[in-house]
Amino acid sequence: MTDLDQTASRAGRFTFPGTDLSVNRMGYGAMQLAGPHVFGEPSDPEEARAVLKEAVALGIDHIDTSDFYGPHVTNRLIREALYPYPDDLVLVTKVGAWRDEAGAWILERDAGFLRRSVEGNLERLGLSRMPIVNLRMGGPEDDVAAPMAAMRRMQEEGLLDHIGISTVTERQLGLARRIAPIVCVQNHYNLVHRADDAMIDALAADGIAYVPYFPLGGFTPLQAEGLKTLAAELGQTPQAVALAWLLQRSPNILVIPGTSKRAHLRANVAAAGLELTSDHLRRLDGLGGAS
């Protein structure tokens, strides 16, 4: 045990709506455990497994993954490092895409493909059913009804307990919720990419989790410099400050920063205990808001 044990719990806990699943709001995204561009094997597999073990030791009980990371690399590493899994560990996967031999991301959401994807995740993770599966959409005009119906059927058959959805508009989310309960939404959101502000507030009112990705994506040089300046004043990394802002933005926000290095993991998890003042929040809010 170390001084950092259970650090992730300092951000508080969240219970997914209509479930008995409760997680620390500071989680971990496994995507970066794969090779460059989320393709192929990691350069240091032992460090990758060590990161996963330390994440659990730090109190992280929510790990986000997918068979199309690698492909299959992150799920294999998770099983190698953590199986048999702690009773409180919630593994969340994503379906709706695959990787070709060149590493391109190919979106696909027909019922047969989604079923094979869920079954593949179960096999590689060594599970009999997934706690949560996110349906990955592509664009605002994509049909959400057919793939959501397929997800609902798999839920009824016991392949997965709960359904999340990713990369969606408010219209698509509304249509999806008519077909099956949604427990989490995973979209692009951060300090300067805030198109989902209204969605986050509406989801919070309904007790539904919002899981932002790219917490530092899309910053201009001026915005990045403002974040770095405040981080230096606080003795923190810019990533930690950006994560702390997300945690204070709304109680339904769950963060899943990813890294392949233990030192970086510790810095990210430290954000769970970072309290930003009203002045800090004002300065951070002033950095942008671009959609």
N, C-alpha and C positions, 0 to 999 in steps of 0.2 A: 504494500500500500504506500502511496505517496501523498504529498501535500495537495496534489491536484485531484485526488480521488473524489468522484461525484461532483466535480466542478460544473458539469453540464446541468445539474439540477438547479443551479442558482437562478436560471431564467424562468423557473416555474414549470408547471406541467399543463398539458392539454389533453382532454378526453375527446376522442372523435365522436361525433353525434350518433346517438342510437347504438352505441357499442360499449363494450367493457374495455376498450383499448385506451390506455393512458400512457403518454410519453413525455419525456422532457422536451421542452421547446427547442433546445439545442440538439440537433441531430447531426448526421454525417451522410454525405453523398459520395458513393463509391466510384463515380464515373472516372475520376482521375487516376484510379489504380491501374487502369489499362495503359497501353503504350501511347506514343504521341498521337494526337488527334483522336483519342479514345479508340485506338485500333491496335491490335496485336498485344504482345506480352509486355509487362513492365520491365524496365531495365534492372530493377532490384526486387525480385519477388519476395525475398525475406523481409525487406523493409515494408513492402505492401501488407504482408500478413501481420507484421508488428504494429502497423498503423491501426489495423482493425482491432487487434487485441487491446491496444492502448485506448482506443475510442470507447470500448466497453468499460474499461477500467476507470475512465473519466466520467462515467455515468451516462454515456450516450446509449439510448435504448430504441432509437429509430434510425434505421439505415436504409437509404434509398439506392436502388440498384436497377439493373435490367440486363436481360440476355444479350441485347444489342450493344452493350459496352464491351468491346473487345474484338469480335463478339464472344460471348460466353466467359470472358476472362474474369470479370469482377465477381460473378456468381461463384465461379470455381474457387477463387481466392477466399471469398466469404466462408464457404463451406470448409475449406482447408484450415482456416484460422479459427473459426468460432463454433463449429459443430462438435458436439451437440450444443445447441443454442441455449443461452440463458432463458429462463421462463418468461422474463419480461421484455425480451427483444422483439421489436416489431420490424419485420422486413417488408419493405414496400417495393414492388417492381413496376415496370412500365411496359406496355405492349402497343403495337401499332406501327412498327418499323423493323427493318433488318438492314444488315450491312452486306454489300457485295464484295467481291474479291479485291477490289481496288479501295475499299473502305468508304464508298459512298453510302449515304443514308437514304434508304428506299422506304417510303411510306406505304403501308398496306394495312387494310382494316376489314377485309372480308371475314365472315364468321369462321371459316375453316382455318384461316391463318391465325386469327386471334386465339382460337382454341389450342392450336399447336404451340403457339407462343407461351400461353399460360402453362401448358403441360411441360414444355421445355424448361421453364423457370423452376417449376416444382421439382423436376428431376435433378437439375443441376444444383439446386439449393438443398435437396434432401428433405423436402417438405411434402406433406400430404394435401395441404391446402394453403393458399396464400392469404395472409391477413388482409392486405389491401393490394389491389392492382389498379394502376392508373392507365386509362385509355389515352393514348397520345394522338391528338388531332393534328391537322396540318395547316389549314387556312380558314378564313372566316366563311367561305362558301362551302366548305366540306359538309357532307351529310353526317349528322351525328346520330340520327335515329337508328339506322341499321346496326352500326357497331355497338351502340349502347344496348340494343335488344340482345345482341350476342353476349355481351357482358352480363346482362341480367340472367340469361339462361345458364351461364356457367356458375353464377352465384347461387341460383336455385338448385343446381346439381351438386354444389359443395366443393367446387374447385377453388373458389375464392370466397372470403367472408364479406369483404366490403369493396366498393368501387370508388376510385378517384378519377379525375379527368385532367388533362394537361393541354396547354397551348390552345385555349378556347376564348371565344368572345362571350359577352354576357348573354347574347341571343342563344348561342350554342349551349351554354350552361343551363339556361332555362329549359330548353328542349330536352337536354339530358336528364334533368331532375324530374321531368314528367314520366320518364321511363323507369328510373331506379333511383334510390337515395344515393346522393353523392356525399362522401365524407371529407374529401379534400380536393383542392384545385391547385395545380402546379403551373404557374405562368411566369413570364419574364417581368421582374419588378425589382427596382432598387431606388437609391436616392434620386437619380436623375431620369429614370424610366418609370414614370408613375401613372401610366394610362389606366391602371387597374385600381386607383384609389377608391372609386365608388364601389367597385366589385368587392374589395376587401371589407369595406364597412358593411355592405349588405350581407356578406358571408358571416362576418362577426356577429351580426344580429341573429343569424340562424345557427350559430355555433359550429360553423363549418370551417375547417382548417384551410389556410392559404399558405402554400409553400413556394416562395420565390426562388427562381434560379437566376444565374448571372448577377450576384450581388455587387459586382464591380464592373459590369459590362456597359459600354456605351458612354463612358465619361469623356468629356472634352479635356484637353490639357489643363485648362483653367479650373474646371471642376475637380479634376484629380489633384491639382496643386492645393486647392482649398481643403480637401479631405486630408491630404498629407500634413498640412500645417497644423490642423486641429489634432490629428493623431500624434504628432510630435509633442505638442503641448501636454497631451495626456499620457505620454510615454507608452503609447499603444501602436499597433500596426494599423494602417489604413483599413485593412480587411476587418480587423476586430471592431473598429469604430463603425464601419458600415453595417456590420452584423448587429452590433448593439443598437443602432438606429432602427433596424428592422424589428428587433425584439421589442423595442419600446413603441413602435408605430401602432401595433394592434395586438391584443392578447391572443388572437387566433392565428398569428403568423408563426410558422415553424421554420427554422432555418436549417439547411443541410449543406454547409460548406464542405467542399471536397479538397483533398490534398493527398499526396503520396509520401509525405514526410512527417515523422512524428513531431518534430520541432514546430512545423507549421500547424499541425493539428492542435498542439497545446496553445499556440497563440490564438487560433480561432475559437477554441473552447473558452478561453479566458474572457471572451466577449460576453459570456453568459453572466458574468459578475460585474460587468462595467455599467455603471449608472451615469447616464448623460444628464446634465443639468438643463434647465429650460433655455439657458443661453447657448449651450452646445447644440441643442435641438434646433434653435432658431438659426444658427449659423449653417447647420447641415441642411435644413429645409431651404435655405437660400442658395444652395449650390445649383439647383436646377428644378426639375419637374418636367423635363422634356418627355414627350410621349412617343 
